[in-house]
Amino acid sequence: MQGSSEVAVLRLGHRPGRDDRMTTHVGLTARALGADRVVLPEEASGPADTIRDITGRFGGPFEVEVREDWRPVIRDWPGVVVHLTMYGLPVQAVEADVRADHRDGPVLVVLGAEKVPFEVYDRADYNVGVTNQPHSEIAGLAVFLDRLFEGRELDREWEDADRRVVPKGTGKQVVPLDEEGGDEAGGTE
Ligand SMILES: C[S@@+](CC[C@H](N)C(=O)[O-])C[C@H]1O[C@@H](n2cnc3c(N)ncnc32)[C@H](O)[C@@H]1O
């Protein structure tokens, strides 16, 4: 997020077809809730395109990277590695330590799809559970990012969007934006 060290999300594993929606939502959740980048497996080129398309329309900055091999990403990460797993330490017990580490450098958040190899548990600086119950990588990521940023991500500003949602109690309103990011006069979609 703007003004802080990088937060990247690494998605391990992707079964084309079956995982398309989950992987897309991992990327969209990472973007919407303050991460700077998502790293996806090469099988996930379709979800990568969808996430880039949404970023182009609703703004960034947010990077989508597709990698053949995730191992170097974890091995060479220059900051702390946080692996989200139902077997990890409770997020509420470690969040302050992770925030302190994030003040000094980047954070890599690792999410699985199928069984996660043990080397990931071993390499991680933090194995973190969002509850110790089985659920979803999308839910785990959302809770973790909100704890990491302590809610500040909800107020982030978006750059280079071509449209903006106008929050409404009822109904839907989207206004097109001009090149400077201002509302085009009277425009609605
Ligand atoms: C559907 S789970 C599959 C986990 C797989 N059975 C395993 O043993 O690693 C997919 C991913 O969701 C995330 N996840 C599931 N439950 C979680 C929890 N309670 N806390 C944090 N992350 C969780 C983990 O990143 C996990 O790799």
The ligand as a Gaussian input file, in Angstrom:
#p B3LYP/6-31G(d) Opt

LIG

0 1
 C       -8.522000     -25.222000       0.939000
 S       -7.062000     -24.986000       1.858000
 C       -6.202000     -26.481000       1.559000
 C       -5.160000     -26.768000       2.588000
 C       -4.491000     -28.121000       2.423000
 N       -5.417000     -29.152000       2.779000
 C       -3.243000     -28.201000       3.241000
 O       -3.092000     -29.115000       3.999000
 O       -2.400000     -27.320000       3.149000
 C       -6.212000     -23.848000       0.797000
 C       -5.484000     -22.770000       1.518000
 O       -6.381000     -21.975000       2.272000
 C       -5.664000     -21.342000       3.331000
 N       -6.352000     -21.620000       4.594000
 C       -7.314000     -22.528000       4.819000
 N       -7.720000     -22.489000       6.105000
 C       -6.995000     -21.514000       6.706000
 C       -6.941000     -20.982000       8.027000
 N       -7.717000     -21.428000       8.998000
 N       -6.064000     -19.998000       8.283000
 C       -5.265000     -19.513000       7.311000
 N       -5.278000     -19.969000       6.042000
 C       -6.120000     -20.951000       5.747000
 C       -4.244000     -21.912000       3.303000
 O       -3.372000     -20.989000       2.663000
 C       -4.406000     -23.176000       2.491000
 O       -3.223000     -23.567000       1.861000

